[in-house]
């Protein structure tokens, strides 16, 4: 395969973690040339978040700095690793700069994807991504559901399969090799999410159950951000502000590092449960608040992982059913197709991108403010900066 020059731009910590891991495989396995930047915006990861996501730091650029990078590097492909609203602004800007239109017949291939579980497929997420050439998804089920939804919306979106790049390949979930020494560890690790559960009493119930885990186990809440840091989605009710029991520890930093000390894993629907399973750590996906699209838990039906807060209190965790794994995130990496699809797109002539506005004037202006306002202004605002949420 001919070497491909890829420029990746990320807007937030979760998307940076995803794109960095994805392109690490592309660089090591295929010899592609990779250049990474972080888009300076109100969701930009802090230095500590960058280190947790990549092991180092990444250059920050403003939206016009990104235009300059594209002009200077002339990449074969741009991986727009951003939430939907920021992705919209990036593509609008590149188009306005003449980098995606008839004046640039060798325009870069536009690629994007999702940094975690995307079942159910989401209409808003696909509409934000309507102008890209390739959307990466991470399971056979996701591939089917996104193709069906795109067809129903009349979108000609092209999808490709890739195993989640931060899942280790060393062992398959549920095997003796994967389980390792998990039973000899202490931590009951709960992965906090910004959006679910949404109600304060639900979050307090989780904290109460964690405080009651059996002696010999240590309850730990893994957070994505500390005070002053931002996430891909605003968190209105941080667990640390809900009077947690002194027994409960809070930990930021790398999820992979936190899992090294985990005896059991608990979540509502965090993608991190897949990392835990890949490391052989028995897990619980909480069903107390519903198994439905709102909680992003429908994908776990039939997995053998659904459990309750009573299971947390008792220290009862589970391993996944083998027949669930192949269709849901644990296909063999040799079945990945995104690099082949990318090579094909790079080798073919490309039509100009015809950008069409999405949303009313006020909504579009809000997206631009989010990307163009210096990050420090968003961080010192009295309360979270609110705007439309989109994957």
C-alpha positions in Angstrom: 0.0 0.0 0.0 1.3 3.5 -0.9 2.1 5.7 2.0 -0.7 8.2 2.8 -0.3 11.6 4.4 -2.9 12.0 7.1 -3.6 15.2 9.1 -5.8 14.6 12.2 -7.6 17.4 14.0 -9.3 16.7 17.4 -11.5 19.0 19.5 -11.7 17.2 22.8 -10.1 14.6 25.0 -12.1 11.6 24.0 -11.7 12.3 20.3 -8.0 12.9 20.7 -7.6 9.6 22.5 -9.5 7.9 19.6 -7.7 9.5 16.7 -4.2 9.1 18.2 -4.8 5.3 18.8 -6.4 4.9 15.4 -3.5 6.6 13.6 -0.9 4.8 15.7 -2.0 1.6 14.0 -2.0 3.3 10.6 1.5 4.5 11.0 3.0 1.3 12.5 1.1 -1.2 10.3 1.0 0.7 7.0 3.7 3.3 7.2 1.3 6.2 6.7 2.7 9.6 7.6 0.6 11.1 10.4 0.4 14.7 11.7 -1.8 15.5 14.7 -3.2 18.8 16.0 -5.8 19.8 18.6 -8.3 22.5 17.6 -8.2 25.3 20.1 -11.8 25.7 21.4 -13.8 25.7 24.6 -13.6 21.8 24.8 -9.8 21.6 24.2 -8.1 19.1 26.4 -5.7 20.3 29.0 -2.0 19.2 29.0 -2.8 16.5 31.5 -5.6 15.2 29.4 -3.4 15.2 26.3 -0.8 13.2 28.2 -3.4 10.7 29.4 -4.7 10.3 25.8 -1.5 10.2 23.9 1.4 9.9 26.2 2.6 13.4 25.2 1.4 16.7 24.0 0.0 17.8 20.7 0.2 21.1 18.9 -2.8 23.4 19.3 -4.1 25.4 16.4 -6.9 27.9 15.9 -9.4 27.4 13.1 -7.3 29.5 10.7 -4.2 27.8 11.9 -5.8 24.5 10.8 -6.3 26.0 7.3 -2.6 27.0 7.2 -1.6 23.4 8.2 -3.7 21.9 5.4 -2.2 24.3 2.9 1.4 23.6 4.1 1.1 19.8 4.5 -1.2 19.1 1.6 -2.4 15.9 3.2 -4.0 13.1 1.2 -6.6 12.8 4.0 -7.9 14.9 6.9 -9.2 12.9 9.8 -11.8 15.3 11.4 -11.9 13.8 14.9 -14.4 16.1 16.4 -17.8 16.3 17.9 -20.5 17.1 15.4 -20.8 20.9 15.9 -17.0 21.4 15.6 -16.8 19.1 12.6 -19.3 21.3 10.9 -17.2 24.4 11.5 -14.0 22.7 10.3 -15.5 21.6 7.0 -17.2 25.0 6.5 -13.9 26.7 7.0 -11.9 24.4 4.8 -14.5 24.9 2.1 -14.5 28.7 2.5 -10.7 28.7 2.2 -11.0 26.9 -1.2 -9.5 23.7 0.0 -12.5 21.4 -0.8 -13.9 23.0 -3.9 -13.2 23.1 -7.7 -10.1 25.2 -7.2 -8.4 22.2 -5.4 -9.1 19.1 -7.6 -6.7 17.1 -5.4 -8.6 18.0 -2.3 -8.0 15.8 0.8 -10.2 12.9 1.5 -12.4 13.7 4.6 -12.6 11.0 7.2 -14.3 11.0 10.6 -15.7 8.5 13.1 -16.9 8.0 16.7 -14.7 7.4 19.8 -17.0 4.9 21.4 -20.3 3.1 21.3 -22.8 4.4 18.8 -25.7 2.1 19.1 -28.3 3.3 18.4 -27.2 5.1 15.3 -28.1 8.8 15.7 -29.7 10.9 13.0 -28.1 14.2 14.2 -24.7 12.6 14.3 -25.0 11.5 10.7 -26.4 14.8 9.5 -23.3 16.6 11.0 -21.1 14.1 9.0 -23.0 14.3 5.7 -20.1 16.0 3.8 -17.3 13.5 4.7 -16.1 10.8 2.4 -15.7 8.0 5.0 -17.2 7.4 8.5 -15.5 4.8 10.7 -17.6 2.6 13.0 -16.5 -0.1 15.4 -18.7 -3.1 15.2 -20.6 -5.2 12.7 -23.8 -4.2 14.4 -22.9 -0.5 14.2 -22.1 -0.9 10.5 -25.5 -2.4 9.8 -27.4 0.2 11.8 -25.6 3.2 10.4 -26.1 2.0 6.8 -29.8 1.5 7.3 -30.2 4.9 9.0 -28.2 6.8 6.3 -30.2 5.1 3.5 -33.5 6.2 5.3 -32.2 9.8 5.4 -31.1 9.8 1.8 -27.5 10.3 2.8 -24.8 8.7 0.5 -22.5 8.2 3.5 -19.8 5.6 3.1 -18.9 3.6 6.2 -16.0 1.3 7.1 -15.3 -1.1 10.0 -12.4 -0.7 12.4 -12.0 -2.3 15.8 -11.8 0.3 18.5 -8.1 1.3 18.4 -7.5 1.4 22.1 -8.6 -2.1 22.7 -5.6 -4.4 23.3 -5.1 -7.3 21.0 -3.1 -9.4 23.5 -6.1 -11.6 24.5 -9.7 -12.2 23.9 -12.3 -11.3 26.6 -13.2 -14.2 28.9 -10.1 -16.3 28.3 -7.8 -17.3 31.1 -5.0 -15.3 29.6 -7.1 -12.1 29.4 -8.4 -12.5 33.0 -4.9 -12.5 34.4 -4.6 -11.4 38.0 -7.8 -9.3 38.2 -9.1 -11.3 41.1 -6.1 -10.4 43.1 -6.7 -6.6 42.7 -8.7 -4.3 44.9 -10.4 -1.6 42.9 -14.0 -1.6 42.0 -13.7 1.0 39.2 -16.8 3.0 38.2 -16.5 5.0 34.9 -18.3 8.3 35.2 -20.1 9.7 32.2 -21.1 13.2 31.6 -24.6 12.6 30.1 -25.9 9.5 31.9 -27.5 9.0 34.3 -28.9 12.5 34.1 -30.8 12.7 37.5 -29.1 13.6 40.7 -30.8 10.9 42.7 -29.6 8.3 40.2 -26.0 9.5 40.7 -26.3 9.5 44.4 -27.6 5.9 44.3 -24.5 4.8 42.4 -22.3 6.5 45.0 -24.2 4.8 47.8 -23.7 1.4 46.2 -20.0 2.0 45.7 -19.6 2.9 49.3 -21.1 -0.5 50.3 -18.8 -2.8 48.3 -17.4 -5.7 50.4 -14.4 -5.2 52.6 -11.2 -5.9 50.7 -12.5 -4.0 47.7 -11.8 -0.3 47.1 -14.4 1.9 45.3 -12.9 4.2 42.8 -14.7 6.7 40.5 -12.7 7.2 37.3 -13.4 10.8 35.9 -12.4 12.2 32.5 -11.8 15.7 33.8 -10.9 17.6 37.0 -11.9 21.1 38.0 -11.0 23.5 35.2 -10.9 20.8 32.5 -13.5 20.2 29.8 -15.0 17.1 28.2 -16.6 16.4 24.8 -20.0 16.9 26.6 -20.7 19.1 29.6 -21.2 17.4 33.0 -23.9 19.1 35.0 -23.6 16.9 38.1 -20.0 15.8 38.8 -20.0 12.9 41.3 -17.3 14.6 43.4 -19.8 17.4 44.2 -22.5 15.0 45.5 -21.2 14.4 49.0 -19.5 11.0 48.3 -18.7 8.7 51.2 -15.0 9.2 52.3 -14.4 5.6 51.4 -14.7 6.4 47.7 -11.6 7.5 45.8 -11.6 9.7 42.6 -9.0 9.2 39.9 -8.3 11.1 36.7 -5.7 10.2 34.1 -5.4 7.3 31.7 -8.2 4.7 31.7 -5.7 2.0 30.8 -3.6 2.8 33.9 -6.7 2.7 36.1 -7.8 -0.6 34.8 -4.4 -2.2 35.8 -5.7 -2.0 39.4 -9.3 -3.0 38.7 -10.8 -6.2 40.2 -14.3 -5.3 38.8 -15.6 -2.6 36.5 -19.0 -0.8 36.7 -20.6 1.6 34.3 -23.9 2.8 32.9 -22.7 2.6 29.3 -19.2 3.9 29.1 -17.1 2.6 26.2 -14.4 1.9 28.8 -16.3 -1.3 29.6 -14.9 -2.6 26.3 -11.4 -1.8 27.5 -12.1 -3.6 30.7 -13.5 -6.7 28.9 -10.4 -6.8 26.6 -8.3 -7.0 29.8 -10.4 -9.8 31.2 -11.9 -7.6 34.0 -15.4 -8.8 35.0 -17.9 -6.0 34.6 -21.4 -4.7 35.3 -23.5 -2.6 33.0 -26.1 -1.0 35.3 -29.7 -1.8 34.3 -31.3 0.1 37.3 -32.0 3.2 35.2 -33.3 1.4 32.2 -32.0 -0.6 29.3 -32.9 1.7 26.5 -31.5 4.2 23.9 -31.5 7.1 26.4 -29.0 5.2 28.6 -27.1 3.9 25.6 -27.5 0.4 27.0 -29.5 -1.4 24.4 -26.3 -2.7 22.8 -25.6 -4.8 25.9 -28.8 -6.8 25.7 -27.8 -10.4 25.5 -24.2 -9.6 26.5 -24.5 -11.2 30.0 -23.1 -8.0 31.5 -26.4 -6.3 32.6 -26.6 -6.1 36.4 -27.8 -3.9 39.3 -26.6 -1.8 42.1 -27.2 -4.7 44.4 -24.7 -6.7 42.4 -22.2 -3.8 42.9 -22.8 -4.0 46.7 -22.3 -7.7 46.6 -19.1 -7.5 44.5 -20.7 -9.7 41.8 -19.3 -9.1 38.3 -19.7 -11.0 35.0 -17.8 -11.9 31.8 -19.5 -11.4 28.4 -21.2 -14.2 26.5 -18.9 -15.3 23.6 -21.7 -15.1 21.0 -22.2 -11.4 21.7 -18.6 -10.4 21.2 -18.1 -11.0 17.5 -21.0 -8.8 16.5 -20.2 -6.2 19.1 -16.7 -4.6 19.1 -14.6 -7.8 19.3 -14.3 -8.9 15.7 -10.8 -9.8 14.6 -8.7 -6.7 13.7 -7.8 -8.5 10.4 -11.4 -7.8 9.4 -10.9 -4.1 9.6 -11.5 -2.3 6.3 -11.0 1.4 6.9 -7.4 1.5 5.7 -8.3 -0.3 2.4 -11.3 2.1 2.0 -9.0 5.1 2.6 -6.4 3.9 0.1 -9.2 3.4 -2.5 -10.6 6.9 -1.9 -7.1 8.5 -2.0 -6.4 6.8 -5.3 -9.6 7.9 -7.0 -10.5 11.4 -8.4 -12.6 13.3 -5.9 -15.6 15.6 -6.5 -15.7 19.0 -4.9 -17.6 19.2 -1.6 -20.8 21.1 -1.9 -21.4 22.5 1.6 -25.0 23.2 2.6 -25.9 25.0 5.8 -27.4 22.9 8.6 -29.6 24.5 11.3 -30.9 28.0 11.7 -28.6 31.1 11.9 -28.6 31.1 15.7 -27.5 27.5 15.9 -24.8 27.9 13.3 -23.5 31.0 15.1 -23.3 29.1 18.4 -21.1 26.4 16.7 -18.8 29.1 15.4 -18.5 30.7 18.8 -17.6 27.4 20.4 -14.7 26.9 18.0 -13.5 30.5 17.7 -13.8 31.8 21.2 -10.4 31.3 23.1 -10.6 28.3 25.4 -9.8 30.4 28.5 -12.9 32.5 27.9 -15.1 29.3 27.9 -13.4 28.1 31.1 -13.9 31.2 33.1 -17.6 31.6 32.2 -19.9 31.4 35.3 -21.3 28.0 34.7 -21.0 25.5 31.8 -21.1 26.8 28.2 -24.2 25.2 26.8 -25.0 24.4 23.3 -26.5 21.7 21.1 -25.1 18.3 21.9 -24.1 16.0 19.1 -21.8 13.1 18.6 
